Amino acid sequence: MNTLERALRYAEEHRTIHTEWVQYWRENPPKTHDDRVVRSAVGGIKHHQWAITRYNTIIKALKGAA
């Protein structure tokens, strides 16, 4: 696996993490103080959607360079 392939794999893996957080918060909106502390630490839906958009840009560029 070359550097470009590793970079693409990394970007896709991290995009998936953000996608999972968006799904989690949609299914489990914060209701308690502890939930809000977790959301503050890991980011809410808007933060993760912004990250997904950035990773989409990276992935598109890496696939274009492949």
C-alpha positions in Angstrom: 0.0 0.0 0.0 1.5 3.3 -1.0 1.2 6.7 0.7 -1.7 7.8 -1.4 -3.7 4.7 -0.6 -2.9 5.0 3.1 -4.1 8.6 3.1 -7.3 7.7 1.4 -7.9 4.9 3.8 -7.3 7.2 6.8 -9.6 9.9 5.4 -12.4 7.4 4.7 -12.0 5.8 8.2 -12.2 9.2 9.9 -15.1 10.3 7.8 -17.0 7.2 9.0 -16.3 8.1 12.6 -17.9 11.5 12.1 -20.9 9.9 10.3 -21.4 7.6 13.2 -21.4 10.5 15.7 -24.0 12.3 13.6 -26.2 9.2 13.6 -25.7 8.7 17.3 -26.7 12.3 18.2 -29.8 12.1 15.9 -30.9 8.8 17.6 -29.8 10.0 21.1 -30.2 13.7 21.6 -28.6 14.9 24.8 -31.0 15.0 27.7 -28.9 15.0 30.8 -26.0 17.1 32.0 -23.6 14.2 31.4 -24.9 13.9 27.8 -24.2 17.5 27.2 -20.7 17.1 28.7 -20.0 14.3 26.2 -21.4 16.4 23.3 -19.2 19.3 24.4 -16.2 17.0 24.4 -16.8 15.2 21.1 -18.8 17.8 19.2 -22.4 17.9 18.1 -24.1 17.3 14.8 -23.0 20.5 13.2 -19.4 19.9 14.1 -19.4 16.4 12.7 -21.3 17.4 9.5 -18.6 20.1 8.9 -15.9 17.5 9.4 -17.7 15.1 6.9 -17.7 17.9 4.3 -14.0 18.4 4.8 -13.2 14.7 4.5 -15.4 14.5 1.4 -13.1 17.2 -0.2 -10.0 15.3 0.9 -11.3 12.0 -0.4 -12.3 13.5 -3.7 -8.9 15.0 -4.2 -7.1 11.8 -3.2 -9.2 9.7 -5.6 -8.5 12.2 -8.3 -4.8 11.9 -7.7 -4.8 8.1 -7.7 
